[in-house]
Amino acid sequence: MLSSLFPLIYGLIFLALLWQAFKVMGRGFSAAGRPLNAPASRNDRTGKVTIHPELLDGEGRLTEENLLTVRFSDDDEGEPADRSGE
């Protein structure tokens, strides 16, 4: 009895996993069609603008300070980058 049900169960599980694989691949292919800077959806999940807490001052307003940024675009070059803008 069990030996006759095993191929049926195996086949059903195989089809379910195959279906899941095609769903996941479909999401990947649809994401690959969009430009990199295009958002996945038009709205934020909360409907509000999200602000990182690091950008707020002690009173909860956006900070006016200059922010420190680091850029790693020319790491493979042997000579140091031009720092005349500092």
PyMOL Python script that loads the backbone (N, CA, C, O; Angstrom):
from pymol import cmd

cmd.read_pdbstr("""\
ATOM      1  N   MET A   1       0.826  -1.200   0.000  1.00  0.00           N
ATOM      2  CA  MET A   1       0.000   0.000   0.000  1.00  0.00           C
ATOM      3  C   MET A   1       0.859   1.248   0.000  1.00  0.00           C
ATOM      4  O   MET A   1       0.644   2.154  -0.805  1.00  0.00           O
ATOM      5  N   LEU A   2       1.840   1.300   0.907  1.00  0.00           N
ATOM      6  CA  LEU A   2       2.708   2.471   0.991  1.00  0.00           C
ATOM      7  C   LEU A   2       3.567   2.609  -0.259  1.00  0.00           C
ATOM      8  O   LEU A   2       3.860   3.724  -0.692  1.00  0.00           O
ATOM      9  N   SER A   3       3.964   1.504  -0.830  1.00  0.00           N
ATOM     10  CA  SER A   3       4.799   1.560  -2.031  1.00  0.00           C
ATOM     11  C   SER A   3       4.023   2.093  -3.234  1.00  0.00           C
ATOM     12  O   SER A   3       4.631   2.628  -4.160  1.00  0.00           O
ATOM     13  N   SER A   4       2.723   1.964  -3.242  1.00  0.00           N
ATOM     14  CA  SER A   4       1.934   2.504  -4.346  1.00  0.00           C
ATOM     15  C   SER A   4       1.636   3.993  -4.152  1.00  0.00           C
ATOM     16  O   SER A   4       1.407   4.701  -5.132  1.00  0.00           O
ATOM     17  N   LEU A   5       1.635   4.479  -2.915  1.00  0.00           N
ATOM     18  CA  LEU A   5       1.401   5.907  -2.647  1.00  0.00           C
ATOM     19  C   LEU A   5       2.670   6.745  -2.770  1.00  0.00           C
ATOM     20  O   LEU A   5       2.593   7.950  -3.013  1.00  0.00           O
ATOM     21  N   PHE A   6       3.821   6.129  -2.607  1.00  0.00           N
ATOM     22  CA  PHE A   6       5.082   6.874  -2.630  1.00  0.00           C
ATOM     23  C   PHE A   6       5.302   7.630  -3.938  1.00  0.00           C
ATOM     24  O   PHE A   6       5.661   8.806  -3.872  1.00  0.00           O
ATOM     25  N   PRO A   7       5.112   7.043  -5.126  1.00  0.00           N
ATOM     26  CA  PRO A   7       5.302   7.815  -6.367  1.00  0.00           C
ATOM     27  C   PRO A   7       4.317   8.974  -6.491  1.00  0.00           C
ATOM     28  O   PRO A   7       4.669  10.029  -7.018  1.00  0.00           O
ATOM     29  N   LEU A   8       3.095   8.790  -6.013  1.00  0.00           N
ATOM     30  CA  LEU A   8       2.109   9.871  -6.079  1.00  0.00           C
ATOM     31  C   LEU A   8       2.507  11.033  -5.167  1.00  0.00           C
ATOM     32  O   LEU A   8       2.457  12.190  -5.582  1.00  0.00           O
ATOM     33  N   ILE A   9       2.897  10.735  -3.945  1.00  0.00           N
ATOM     34  CA  ILE A   9       3.330  11.778  -3.002  1.00  0.00           C
ATOM     35  C   ILE A   9       4.583  12.475  -3.519  1.00  0.00           C
ATOM     36  O   ILE A   9       4.690  13.700  -3.457  1.00  0.00           O
ATOM     37  N   TYR A  10       5.521  11.698  -4.026  1.00  0.00           N
ATOM     38  CA  TYR A  10       6.754  12.252  -4.574  1.00  0.00           C
ATOM     39  C   TYR A  10       6.452  13.193  -5.739  1.00  0.00           C
ATOM     40  O   TYR A  10       7.027  14.277  -5.833  1.00  0.00           O
ATOM     41  N   GLY A  11       5.557  12.778  -6.617  1.00  0.00           N
ATOM     42  CA  GLY A  11       5.183  13.603  -7.762  1.00  0.00           C
ATOM     43  C   GLY A  11       4.506  14.899  -7.350  1.00  0.00           C
ATOM     44  O   GLY A  11       4.786  15.954  -7.919  1.00  0.00           O
ATOM     45  N   LEU A  12       3.616  14.830  -6.361  1.00  0.00           N
ATOM     46  CA  LEU A  12       2.934  16.045  -5.895  1.00  0.00           C
ATOM     47  C   LEU A  12       3.912  17.032  -5.254  1.00  0.00           C
ATOM     48  O   LEU A  12       3.836  18.239  -5.479  1.00  0.00           O
ATOM     49  N   ILE A  13       4.821  16.496  -4.460  1.00  0.00           N
ATOM     50  CA  ILE A  13       5.815  17.371  -3.833  1.00  0.00           C
ATOM     51  C   ILE A  13       6.723  17.987  -4.891  1.00  0.00           C
ATOM     52  O   ILE A  13       7.071  19.164  -4.808  1.00  0.00           O
ATOM     53  N   PHE A  14       7.105  17.186  -5.888  1.00  0.00           N
ATOM     54  CA  PHE A  14       7.944  17.700  -6.968  1.00  0.00           C
ATOM     55  C   PHE A  14       7.236  18.828  -7.723  1.00  0.00           C
ATOM     56  O   PHE A  14       7.848  19.857  -8.009  1.00  0.00           O
ATOM     57  N   LEU A  15       5.968  18.645  -8.046  1.00  0.00           N
ATOM     58  CA  LEU A  15       5.218  19.685  -8.761  1.00  0.00           C
ATOM     59  C   LEU A  15       5.056  20.948  -7.915  1.00  0.00           C
ATOM     60  O   LEU A  15       5.133  22.057  -8.445  1.00  0.00           O
ATOM     61  N   ALA A  16       4.834  20.795  -6.609  1.00  0.00           N
ATOM     62  CA  ALA A  16       4.711  21.971  -5.736  1.00  0.00           C
ATOM     63  C   ALA A  16       6.017  22.743  -5.674  1.00  0.00           C
ATOM     64  O   ALA A  16       6.009  23.973  -5.729  1.00  0.00           O
ATOM     65  N   LEU A  17       7.135  22.046  -5.559  1.00  0.00           N
ATOM     66  CA  LEU A  17       8.433  22.722  -5.526  1.00  0.00           C
ATOM     67  C   LEU A  17       8.767  23.365  -6.868  1.00  0.00           C
ATOM     68  O   LEU A  17       9.355  24.445  -6.913  1.00  0.00           O
ATOM     69  N   LEU A  18       8.394  22.704  -7.953  1.00  0.00           N
ATOM     70  CA  LEU A  18       8.622  23.276  -9.287  1.00  0.00           C
ATOM     71  C   LEU A  18       7.810  24.550  -9.461  1.00  0.00           C
ATOM     72  O   LEU A  18       8.300  25.534 -10.015  1.00  0.00           O
ATOM     73  N   TRP A  19       6.565  24.532  -8.986  1.00  0.00           N
ATOM     74  CA  TRP A  19       5.709  25.723  -9.052  1.00  0.00           C
ATOM     75  C   TRP A  19       6.326  26.884  -8.244  1.00  0.00           C
ATOM     76  O   TRP A  19       6.365  28.021  -8.715  1.00  0.00           O
ATOM     77  N   GLN A  20       6.796  26.589  -7.051  1.00  0.00           N
ATOM     78  CA  GLN A  20       7.436  27.615  -6.223  1.00  0.00           C
ATOM     79  C   GLN A  20       8.682  28.169  -6.903  1.00  0.00           C
ATOM     80  O   GLN A  20       8.929  29.374  -6.849  1.00  0.00           O
ATOM     81  N   ALA A  21       9.463  27.315  -7.537  1.00  0.00           N
ATOM     82  CA  ALA A  21      10.676  27.767  -8.224  1.00  0.00           C
ATOM     83  C   ALA A  21      10.331  28.726  -9.359  1.00  0.00           C
ATOM     84  O   ALA A  21      11.012  29.734  -9.545  1.00  0.00           O
ATOM     85  N   PHE A  22       9.287  28.423 -10.115  1.00  0.00           N
ATOM     86  CA  PHE A  22       8.894  29.316 -11.204  1.00  0.00           C
ATOM     87  C   PHE A  22       8.360  30.640 -10.680  1.00  0.00           C
ATOM     88  O   PHE A  22       8.576  31.679 -11.304  1.00  0.00           O
ATOM     89  N   LYS A  23       7.671  30.625  -9.553  1.00  0.00           N
ATOM     90  CA  LYS A  23       7.200  31.878  -8.962  1.00  0.00           C
ATOM     91  C   LYS A  23       8.374  32.751  -8.535  1.00  0.00           C
ATOM     92  O   LYS A  23       8.366  33.956  -8.785  1.00  0.00           O
ATOM     93  N   VAL A  24       9.381  32.165  -7.896  1.00  0.00           N
ATOM     94  CA  VAL A  24      10.538  32.929  -7.445  1.00  0.00           C
ATOM     95  C   VAL A  24      11.321  33.463  -8.643  1.00  0.00           C
ATOM     96  O   VAL A  24      11.748  34.618  -8.640  1.00  0.00           O
ATOM     97  N   MET A  25      11.507  32.638  -9.656  1.00  0.00           N
ATOM     98  CA  MET A  25      12.230  33.090 -10.849  1.00  0.00           C
ATOM     99  C   MET A  25      11.455  34.195 -11.564  1.00  0.00           C
ATOM    100  O   MET A  25      12.058  35.114 -12.118  1.00  0.00           O
ATOM    101  N   GLY A  26      10.139  34.115 -11.556  1.00  0.00           N
ATOM    102  CA  GLY A  26       9.329  35.164 -12.178  1.00  0.00           C
ATOM    103  C   GLY A  26       9.515  36.503 -11.490  1.00  0.00           C
ATOM    104  O   GLY A  26       9.570  37.539 -12.151  1.00  0.00           O
ATOM    105  N   ARG A  27       9.612  36.491 -10.162  1.00  0.00           N
ATOM    106  CA  ARG A  27       9.875  37.742  -9.431  1.00  0.00           C
ATOM    107  C   ARG A  27      11.243  38.298  -9.790  1.00  0.00           C
ATOM    108  O   ARG A  27      11.404  39.510  -9.934  1.00  0.00           O
ATOM    109  N   GLY A  28      12.217  37.432  -9.934  1.00  0.00           N
ATOM    110  CA  GLY A  28      13.563  37.881 -10.296  1.00  0.00           C
ATOM    111  C   GLY A  28      13.607  38.464 -11.690  1.00  0.00           C
ATOM    112  O   GLY A  28      14.254  39.487 -11.916  1.00  0.00           O
ATOM    113  N   PHE A  29      12.928  37.830 -12.628  1.00  0.00           N
ATOM    114  CA  PHE A  29      12.920  38.342 -13.999  1.00  0.00           C
ATOM    115  C   PHE A  29      12.175  39.669 -14.084  1.00  0.00           C
ATOM    116  O   PHE A  29      12.583  40.548 -14.843  1.00  0.00           O
ATOM    117  N   SER A  30      11.105  39.834 -13.334  1.00  0.00           N
ATOM    118  CA  SER A  30      10.382  41.109 -13.371  1.00  0.00           C
ATOM    119  C   SER A  30      11.206  42.211 -12.708  1.00  0.00           C
ATOM    120  O   SER A  30      11.122  43.368 -13.119  1.00  0.00           O
ATOM    121  N   ALA A  31      11.994  41.877 -11.698  1.00  0.00           N
ATOM    122  CA  ALA A  31      12.847  42.877 -11.056  1.00  0.00           C
ATOM    123  C   ALA A  31      14.007  43.255 -11.958  1.00  0.00           C
ATOM    124  O   ALA A  31      14.462  44.398 -11.931  1.00  0.00           O
ATOM    125  N   ALA A  32      14.491  42.318 -12.754  1.00  0.00           N
ATOM    126  CA  ALA A  32      15.614  42.597 -13.646  1.00  0.00           C
ATOM    127  C   ALA A  32      15.199  43.523 -14.780  1.00  0.00           C
ATOM    128  O   ALA A  32      16.057  44.173 -15.378  1.00  0.00           O
ATOM    129  N   GLY A  33      13.925  43.600 -15.091  1.00  0.00           N
ATOM    130  CA  GLY A  33      13.451  44.461 -16.161  1.00  0.00           C
ATOM    131  C   GLY A  33      13.386  45.923 -15.775  1.00  0.00           C
ATOM    132  O   GLY A  33      13.315  46.787 -16.650  1.00  0.00           O
ATOM    133  N   ARG A  34      13.410  46.224 -14.475  1.00  0.00           N
ATOM    134  CA  ARG A  34      13.337  47.620 -14.014  1.00  0.00           C
ATOM    135  C   ARG A  34      14.727  48.220 -13.948  1.00  0.00           C
ATOM    136  O   ARG A  34      15.701  47.495 -13.743  1.00  0.00           O
ATOM    137  N   PRO A  35      14.839  49.544 -14.119  1.00  0.00           N
ATOM    138  CA  PRO A  35      16.134  50.197 -13.878  1.00  0.00           C
ATOM    139  C   PRO A  35      16.539  50.059 -12.414  1.00  0.00           C
ATOM    140  O   PRO A  35      15.688  49.865 -11.546  1.00  0.00           O
ATOM    141  N   LEU A  36      17.841  50.158 -12.141  1.00  0.00           N
ATOM    142  CA  LEU A  36      18.342  49.962 -10.784  1.00  0.00           C
ATOM    143  C   LEU A  36      17.820  50.996  -9.799  1.00  0.00           C
ATOM    144  O   LEU A  36      17.580  50.675  -8.635  1.00  0.00           O
ATOM    145  N   ASN A  37      17.641  52.238 -10.252  1.00  0.00           N
ATOM    146  CA  ASN A  37      17.215  53.283  -9.322  1.00  0.00           C
ATOM    147  C   ASN A  37      15.698  53.391  -9.210  1.00  0.00           C
ATOM    148  O   ASN A  37      15.201  54.246  -8.478  1.00  0.00           O
ATOM    149  N   ALA A  38      14.955  52.548  -9.916  1.00  0.00           N
ATOM    150  CA  ALA A  38      13.498  52.598  -9.830  1.00  0.00           C
ATOM    151  C   ALA A  38      13.036  51.877  -8.568  1.00  0.00           C
ATOM    152  O   ALA A  38      13.487  50.765  -8.295  1.00  0.00           O
ATOM    153  N   PRO A  39      12.153  52.487  -7.804  1.00  0.00           N
ATOM    154  CA  PRO A  39      11.673  51.816  -6.591  1.00  0.00           C
ATOM    155  C   PRO A  39      10.773  50.637  -6.947  1.00  0.00           C
ATOM    156  O   PRO A  39      10.171  50.602  -8.020  1.00  0.00           O
ATOM    157  N   ALA A  40      10.692  49.678  -6.036  1.00  0.00           N
ATOM    158  CA  ALA A  40       9.849  48.505  -6.256  1.00  0.00           C
ATOM    159  C   ALA A  40       8.376  48.886  -6.262  1.00  0.00           C
ATOM    160  O   ALA A  40       7.584  48.303  -7.003  1.00  0.00           O
ATOM    161  N   SER A  41       8.010  49.851  -5.448  1.00  0.00           N
ATOM    162  CA  SER A  41       6.638  50.331  -5.422  1.00  0.00           C
ATOM    163  C   SER A  41       6.662  51.855  -5.360  1.00  0.00           C
ATOM    164  O   SER A  41       7.680  52.458  -5.020  1.00  0.00           O
ATOM    165  N   ARG A  42       5.551  52.455  -5.685  1.00  0.00           N
ATOM    166  CA  ARG A  42       5.474  53.917  -5.717  1.00  0.00           C
ATOM    167  C   ARG A  42       5.448  54.527  -4.322  1.00  0.00           C
ATOM    168  O   ARG A  42       5.950  55.635  -4.132  1.00  0.00           O
ATOM    169  N   ASN A  43       4.889  53.850  -3.367  1.00  0.00           N
ATOM    170  CA  ASN A  43       4.716  54.413  -2.031  1.00  0.00           C
ATOM    171  C   ASN A  43       5.570  53.679  -1.010  1.00  0.00           C
ATOM    172  O   ASN A  43       5.884  52.499  -1.164  1.00  0.00           O
ATOM    173  N   ASP A  44       5.931  54.399   0.019  1.00  0.00           N
ATOM    174  CA  ASP A  44       6.574  53.767   1.160  1.00  0.00           C
ATOM    175  C   ASP A  44       5.544  52.873   1.832  1.00  0.00           C
ATOM    176  O   ASP A  44       4.341  53.121   1.739  1.00  0.00           O
ATOM    177  N   ARG A  45       6.018  51.832   2.510  1.00  0.00           N
ATOM    178  CA  ARG A  45       5.079  50.892   3.123  1.00  0.00           C
ATOM    179  C   ARG A  45       4.211  51.552   4.178  1.00  0.00           C
ATOM    180  O   ARG A  45       3.110  51.072   4.450  1.00  0.00           O
ATOM    181  N   THR A  46       4.679  52.650   4.785  1.00  0.00           N
ATOM    182  CA  THR A  46       3.888  53.335   5.800  1.00  0.00           C
ATOM    183  C   THR A  46       3.098  54.493   5.216  1.00  0.00           C
ATOM    184  O   THR A  46       2.199  55.023   5.869  1.00  0.00           O
ATOM    185  N   GLY A  47       3.427  54.891   3.987  1.00  0.00           N
ATOM    186  CA  GLY A  47       2.785  56.052   3.393  1.00  0.00           C
ATOM    187  C   GLY A  47       3.438  57.353   3.814  1.00  0.00           C
ATOM    188  O   GLY A  47       2.986  58.429   3.422  1.00  0.00           O
ATOM    189  N   LYS A  48       4.501  57.271   4.612  1.00  0.00           N
ATOM    190  CA  LYS A  48       5.203  58.462   5.087  1.00  0.00           C
ATOM    191  C   LYS A  48       6.643  58.422   4.606  1.00  0.00           C
ATOM    192  O   LYS A  48       7.143  57.368   4.213  1.00  0.00           O
ATOM    193  N   VAL A  49       7.307  59.562   4.637  1.00  0.00           N
ATOM    194  CA  VAL A  49       8.712  59.631   4.283  1.00  0.00           C
ATOM    195  C   VAL A  49       9.531  59.090   5.450  1.00  0.00           C
ATOM    196  O   VAL A  49       9.317  59.480   6.598  1.00  0.00           O
ATOM    197  N   THR A  50      10.459  58.203   5.158  1.00  0.00           N
ATOM    198  CA  THR A  50      11.288  57.615   6.203  1.00  0.00           C
ATOM    199  C   THR A  50      12.578  58.413   6.333  1.00  0.00           C
ATOM    200  O   THR A  50      13.276  58.623   5.341  1.00  0.00           O
ATOM    201  N   ILE A  51      12.905  58.861   7.549  1.00  0.00           N
ATOM    202  CA  ILE A  51      14.119  59.620   7.821  1.00  0.00           C
ATOM    203  C   ILE A  51      14.949  58.839   8.826  1.00  0.00           C
ATOM    204  O   ILE A  51      14.441  58.413   9.863  1.00  0.00           O
ATOM    205  N   HIS A  52      16.212  58.655   8.520  1.00  0.00           N
ATOM    206  CA  HIS A  52      17.095  57.951   9.441  1.00  0.00           C
ATOM    207  C   HIS A  52      17.307  58.791  10.698  1.00  0.00           C
ATOM    208  O   HIS A  52      17.463  60.008  10.598  1.00  0.00           O
ATOM    209  N   PRO A  53      17.318  58.178  11.866  1.00  0.00           N
ATOM    210  CA  PRO A  53      17.484  58.921  13.119  1.00  0.00           C
ATOM    211  C   PRO A  53      18.825  59.642  13.200  1.00  0.00           C
ATOM    212  O   PRO A  53      18.943  60.634  13.920  1.00  0.00           O
ATOM    213  N   GLU A  54      19.831  59.167  12.479  1.00  0.00           N
ATOM    214  CA  GLU A  54      21.135  59.827  12.510  1.00  0.00           C
ATOM    215  C   GLU A  54      21.095  61.215  11.883  1.00  0.00           C
ATOM    216  O   GLU A  54      21.987  62.025  12.135  1.00  0.00           O
ATOM    217  N   LEU A  55      20.081  61.507  11.070  1.00  0.00           N
ATOM    218  CA  LEU A  55      19.977  62.803  10.413  1.00  0.00           C
ATOM    219  C   LEU A  55      19.221  63.831  11.249  1.00  0.00           C
ATOM    220  O   LEU A  55      19.055  64.972  10.816  1.00  0.00           O
ATOM    221  N   LEU A  56      18.765  63.449  12.429  1.00  0.00           N
ATOM    222  CA  LEU A  56      18.012  64.366  13.282  1.00  0.00           C
ATOM    223  C   LEU A  56      18.908  64.915  14.384  1.00  0.00           C
ATOM    224  O   LEU A  56      19.778  64.215  14.902  1.00  0.00           O
ATOM    225  N   ASP A  57      18.682  66.181  14.736  1.00  0.00           N
ATOM    226  CA  ASP A  57      19.440  66.758  15.843  1.00  0.00           C
ATOM    227  C   ASP A  57      18.742  66.415  17.160  1.00  0.00           C
ATOM    228  O   ASP A  57      17.814  65.607  17.182  1.00  0.00           O
ATOM    229  N   GLY A  58      19.188  67.026  18.247  1.00  0.00           N
ATOM    230  CA  GLY A  58      18.639  66.730  19.567  1.00  0.00           C
ATOM    231  C   GLY A  58      17.182  67.106  19.725  1.00  0.00           C
ATOM    232  O   GLY A  58      16.496  66.566  20.593  1.00  0.00           O
ATOM    233  N   GLU A  59      16.689  68.035  18.892  1.00  0.00           N
ATOM    234  CA  GLU A  59      15.307  68.488  18.991  1.00  0.00           C
ATOM    235  C   GLU A  59      14.381  67.800  17.993  1.00  0.00           C
ATOM    236  O   GLU A  59      13.198  68.130  17.915  1.00  0.00           O
ATOM    237  N   GLY A  60      14.916  66.841  17.226  1.00  0.00           N
ATOM    238  CA  GLY A  60      14.088  66.093  16.299  1.00  0.00           C
ATOM    239  C   GLY A  60      13.946  66.706  14.923  1.00  0.00           C
ATOM    240  O   GLY A  60      13.122  66.250  14.130  1.00  0.00           O
ATOM    241  N   ARG A  61      14.734  67.736  14.618  1.00  0.00           N
ATOM    242  CA  ARG A  61      14.699  68.357  13.295  1.00  0.00           C
ATOM    243  C   ARG A  61      15.861  67.854  12.471  1.00  0.00           C
ATOM    244  O   ARG A  61      16.838  67.350  13.025  1.00  0.00           O
ATOM    245  N   LEU A  62      15.775  67.982  11.137  1.00  0.00           N
ATOM    246  CA  LEU A  62      16.887  67.595  10.277  1.00  0.00           C
ATOM    247  C   LEU A  62      18.109  68.442  10.605  1.00  0.00           C
ATOM    248  O   LEU A  62      18.003  69.656  10.776  1.00  0.00           O
ATOM    249  N   THR A  63      19.249  67.808  10.690  1.00  0.00           N
ATOM    250  CA  THR A  63      20.464  68.522  11.052  1.00  0.00           C
ATOM    251  C   THR A  63      20.958  69.385   9.901  1.00  0.00           C
ATOM    252  O   THR A  63      20.781  69.042   8.732  1.00  0.00           O
ATOM    253  N   GLU A  64      21.575  70.501  10.243  1.00  0.00           N
ATOM    254  CA  GLU A  64      22.146  71.413   9.254  1.00  0.00           C
ATOM    255  C   GLU A  64      23.652  71.213   9.120  1.00  0.00           C
ATOM    256  O   GLU A  64      24.296  71.908   8.334  1.00  0.00           O
ATOM    257  N   GLU A  65      24.222  70.273   9.873  1.00  0.00           N
ATOM    258  CA  GLU A  65      25.665  70.034   9.850  1.00  0.00           C
ATOM    259  C   GLU A  65      26.087  69.388   8.533  1.00  0.00           C
ATOM    260  O   GLU A  65      25.303  68.696   7.882  1.00  0.00           O
ATOM    261  N   ASN A  66      27.352  69.629   8.152  1.00  0.00           N
ATOM    262  CA  ASN A  66      27.899  68.917   7.011  1.00  0.00           C
ATOM    263  C   ASN A  66      28.111  67.467   7.406  1.00  0.00           C
ATOM    264  O   ASN A  66      28.604  67.172   8.495  1.00  0.00           O
ATOM    265  N   LEU A  67      27.737  66.570   6.515  1.00  0.00           N
ATOM    266  CA  LEU A  67      27.846  65.146   6.808  1.00  0.00           C
ATOM    267  C   LEU A  67      29.140  64.590   6.226  1.00  0.00           C
ATOM    268  O   LEU A  67      29.552  64.980   5.134  1.00  0.00           O
ATOM    269  N   LEU A  68      29.773  63.688   6.950  1.00  0.00           N
ATOM    270  CA  LEU A  68      30.978  63.034   6.492  1.00  0.00           C
ATOM    271  C   LEU A  68      30.599  61.915   5.536  1.00  0.00           C
ATOM    272  O   LEU A  68      29.781  61.057   5.869  1.00  0.00           O
ATOM    273  N   THR A  69      31.192  61.924   4.346  1.00  0.00           N
ATOM    274  CA  THR A  69      30.937  60.870   3.370  1.00  0.00           C
ATOM    275  C   THR A  69      32.252  60.234   2.975  1.00  0.00           C
ATOM    276  O   THR A  69      33.291  60.895   2.971  1.00  0.00           O
ATOM    277  N   VAL A  70      32.215  58.982   2.649  1.00  0.00           N
ATOM    278  CA  VAL A  70      33.397  58.232   2.237  1.00  0.00           C
ATOM    279  C   VAL A  70      33.120  57.650   0.866  1.00  0.00           C
ATOM    280  O   VAL A  70      32.040  57.113   0.618  1.00  0.00           O
ATOM    281  N   ARG A  71      34.097  57.757  -0.025  1.00  0.00           N
ATOM    282  CA  ARG A  71      33.922  57.256  -1.386  1.00  0.00           C
ATOM    283  C   ARG A  71      35.044  56.292  -1.707  1.00  0.00           C
ATOM    284  O   ARG A  71      36.210  56.614  -1.476  1.00  0.00           O
ATOM    285  N   PHE A  72      34.732  55.129  -2.228  1.00  0.00           N
ATOM    286  CA  PHE A  72      35.703  54.094  -2.525  1.00  0.00           C
ATOM    287  C   PHE A  72      35.767  53.793  -4.016  1.00  0.00           C
ATOM    288  O   PHE A  72      35.983  52.640  -4.386  1.00  0.00           O
ATOM    289  N   SER A  73      35.590  54.774  -4.877  1.00  0.00           N
ATOM    290  CA  SER A  73      35.490  54.501  -6.309  1.00  0.00           C
ATOM    291  C   SER A  73      36.840  54.230  -6.972  1.00  0.00           C
ATOM    292  O   SER A  73      36.883  53.482  -7.948  1.00  0.00           O
ATOM    293  N   ASP A  74      37.931  54.796  -6.494  1.00  0.00           N
ATOM    294  CA  ASP A  74      39.225  54.645  -7.158  1.00  0.00           C
ATOM    295  C   ASP A  74      40.219  53.876  -6.308  1.00  0.00           C
ATOM    296  O   ASP A  74      41.390  54.251  -6.251  1.00  0.00           O
ATOM    297  N   ASP A  75      39.790  52.817  -5.649  1.00  0.00           N
ATOM    298  CA  ASP A  75      40.673  52.058  -4.768  1.00  0.00           C
ATOM    299  C   ASP A  75      41.762  51.307  -5.513  1.00  0.00           C
ATOM    300  O   ASP A  75      42.844  51.101  -4.963  1.00  0.00           O
ATOM    301  N   ASP A  76      41.511  50.894  -6.745  1.00  0.00           N
ATOM    302  CA  ASP A  76      42.467  50.059  -7.442  1.00  0.00           C
ATOM    303  C   ASP A  76      43.631  50.848  -8.046  1.00  0.00           C
ATOM    304  O   ASP A  76      44.577  50.235  -8.540  1.00  0.00           O
ATOM    305  N   GLU A  77      43.598  52.151  -8.024  1.00  0.00           N
ATOM    306  CA  GLU A  77      44.682  52.962  -8.572  1.00  0.00           C
ATOM    307  C   GLU A  77      45.838  53.030  -7.582  1.00  0.00           C
ATOM    308  O   GLU A  77      45.621  52.999  -6.371  1.00  0.00           O
ATOM    309  N   GLY A  78      47.068  53.123  -8.093  1.00  0.00           N
ATOM    310  CA  GLY A  78      48.245  53.122  -7.247  1.00  0.00           C
ATOM    311  C   GLY A  78      48.493  54.434  -6.536  1.00  0.00           C
ATOM    312  O   GLY A  78      49.021  54.432  -5.424  1.00  0.00           O
ATOM    313  N   GLU A  79      48.135  55.543  -7.131  1.00  0.00           N
ATOM    314  CA  GLU A  79      48.398  56.842  -6.508  1.00  0.00           C
ATOM    315  C   GLU A  79      47.170  57.337  -5.764  1.00  0.00           C
ATOM    316  O   GLU A  79      46.050  56.964  -6.111  1.00  0.00           O
ATOM    317  N   PRO A  80      47.358  58.174  -4.743  1.00  0.00           N
ATOM    318  CA  PRO A  80      46.204  58.658  -3.991  1.00  0.00           C
ATOM    319  C   PRO A  80      45.330  59.577  -4.824  1.00  0.00           C
ATOM    320  O   PRO A  80      45.797  60.204  -5.775  1.00  0.00           O
ATOM    321  N   ALA A  81      44.069  59.651  -4.462  1.00  0.00           N
ATOM    322  CA  ALA A  81      43.122  60.500  -5.179  1.00  0.00           C
ATOM    323  C   ALA A  81      43.429  61.964  -4.911  1.00  0.00           C
ATOM    324  O   ALA A  81      44.056  62.311  -3.910  1.00  0.00           O
ATOM    325  N   ASP A  82      42.973  62.821  -5.830  1.00  0.00           N
ATOM    326  CA  ASP A  82      43.172  64.266  -5.700  1.00  0.00           C
ATOM    327  C   ASP A  82      42.313  64.781  -4.562  1.00  0.00           C
ATOM    328  O   ASP A  82      41.102  64.561  -4.548  1.00  0.00           O
ATOM    329  N   ARG A  83      42.928  65.463  -3.607  1.00  0.00           N
ATOM    330  CA  ARG A  83      42.201  65.999  -2.448  1.00  0.00           C
ATOM    331  C   ARG A  83      42.202  67.512  -2.431  1.00  0.00           C
ATOM    332  O   ARG A  83      42.229  68.124  -1.363  1.00  0.00           O
ATOM    333  N   SER A  84      42.171  68.124  -3.612  1.00  0.00           N
ATOM    334  CA  SER A  84      42.227  69.591  -3.671  1.00  0.00           C
ATOM    335  C   SER A  84      40.944  70.231  -3.173  1.00  0.00           C
ATOM    336  O   SER A  84      40.944  71.417  -2.843  1.00  0.00           O
ATOM    337  N   GLY A  85      39.851  69.484  -3.108  1.00  0.00           N
ATOM    338  CA  GLY A  85      38.578  70.046  -2.654  1.00  0.00           C
ATOM    339  C   GLY A  85      38.429  70.092  -1.151  1.00  0.00           C
ATOM    340  O   GLY A  85      37.412  70.575  -0.655  1.00  0.00           O
ATOM    341  N   GLU A  86      39.413  69.603  -0.407  1.00  0.00           N
ATOM    342  CA  GLU A  86      39.287  69.581   1.063  1.00  0.00           C
ATOM    343  C   GLU A  86      39.529  70.929   1.665  1.00  0.00           C
ATOM    344  O   GLU A  86      39.462  71.082   2.885  1.00  0.00           O
TER     345      GLU A  86
END
""", "prot")
cmd.dss("prot")
cmd.show_as("cartoon", "prot")
cmd.util.cbc("prot")
cmd.orient("prot")
